[in-house]
Amino acid sequence: MATDECIKGFIIGGLIGAALGILYAPKSGKETREKIFNSAESVLVKAKEQCEEALKTIEKLAGDEKELYAEKKERLKKALEAGVEAYKQEKTSASKA
């Protein structure tokens, strides 16, 4: 538990340090804002790409599950039909005896 808190502290401290480093860098405010904007835009583009990939994966998995469901449904239907047929045959042979 303490290790998790320590790791969180390092991460938060690193982010704060990075932000302060960017803000106090020897570049002009305009250059710094452009750099922040470009970085944010890059992260946004990457996030959008990953989101699209995730959606494609989800759609593929959903399609696979639909096919699997249809196959299992068909197998169950055939098994039920076979069971009903076997019952009818058994009932017919029992009534003849």
Summary of the structure (lengths in Angstrom):
residues: 97
radius of gyration: 31.8
end to end distance: 75.4
largest distance: 102.8
contacts: 184
relative contact order: 0.04
helix: 93%
strand: 0%
